[in-house]
Amino acid sequence: MATDYYDILGVARDADESQIKRAYRQLARVHHPDVAEDKTTAEHKFKEINEAYEVLSDPQKRANYDRYGSAGGPGDFGSGFGNFSGGEGFGDIFDMFFSAARGGAQPRRSGPARGSDLRYDIEISLDEAFTGTQREINFNHLASCQTCKGSGAEPGTLVVACDRCGGSGVMRQVRQTPLGNFVTQTTCTKCNGDGQMTPSPCQTCRGRGRVETEKNLTVRIPAGVDDGSRIRISGSGEAGMRGGPDGDLYVYLSVKRHERFRRDAMDIYVDVPISFAKAALGGEIQVPTLEGDTTMHVQAGTQSASTYRLRGKGMPSVRGGGRGDELVTLHVVVPTKLTKRERELLESFARESNDAVDERSFLDRVKEAFKAD
């Protein structure tokens, strides 16, 4: 046997039809001349693969080959490259590799196309985020040409199909090769894939159908927005093409850092100084909020760094129906300068209390905390 077709396809001698076809397809993908890097070697190998498949895929030729060593029977010394009359040939291989290219023209771009979305950034204060506000903005964007109404053609003229691609937007080229017809498909260079031409382009937009213009817009910012919030304004982006819808405008918000308040979601945090006497005796103090000062009661014996919660004094929900809280952290301020009378009173207090300080150990405090729970 001059040529071992089973060895070429890498299958056993008792391989069935499906195993032979699967082996052939796998090898064809690797050694096809249009895929392999070494074209010369690939072409020779590809011919061997097809010759082997032509014989082994045909029951009669395979029986002759197994019995006599050739597909034609006694006296036949090889089928050669032949006409590939088996169940699969070069045309099938091209279908397998280039079915996408042979499947007809790609979708045209001459249909309606949605305009692009735009982004605009706005910085607001925490107070504006609390109450809500509005801003006047202006920006440049591509708007539909009012002269040609977006068609790109001079008024009174028509948009026609591209005479090069016939309105498909793509060019198909068929090459005849020894291995069969090879079809390639590319975007039409004359209409750039649109499939349409404007013999008389609009003088205002030069055939583009859109012109760059300045747009003024009032943006309403709802109360409760947070840093990084986004507002979508439908239809305020770039104009669509060929009758397509306009894009959207997305306004991104950033909230400036407040000099006194800190924000966490819907809650507001603020630090408030109080005197030693107020912390010891308790009483009413004025606390700042985003709505102005409010009165808050401080319990007697309040320690420094104690936190009080003012419910409903935080940020409003952007969706409505609720507000966060304000958390007030009190810091006892020790006076650095005392009058003679203040010093006398403090000295009297120290003597009266024997300068007592809570010296409970850390372990005692932990135990007390667990008892409280």
Secondary structure, DSSP 8 states (H G I E B T S, - for coil): ----HHHHHT--TT--HHHHHHHHHHHHHHH-TTT-S-HHHHHHHHHHHHHHHHHHTSHHHHHHHHHHSSTT-TT-----S----SS--HHHHHHHHHHHHHS-----S-S-B----EEEEEEE-HHHHHH-EEEEEEEEEEEE-TTTTTS-B-TT---EE-TTTTTSSEEEEEEEETTEEEEEEEE-TTTTT--EE-SSB-TTTTTSSEEEEEEEEEEEE-TT--TT-EEEETT-SS--BTT-----EEEEEEE---SS-EEETTEEEEEEEEEHHHHHH-EEEEEEETTEEEEEEE-TT--TT-EEEETT-S-B-TTSS-B--EEEEEEEE--S---HHHHHHHHHHHHHTTT------HHHHHHHHHHH-
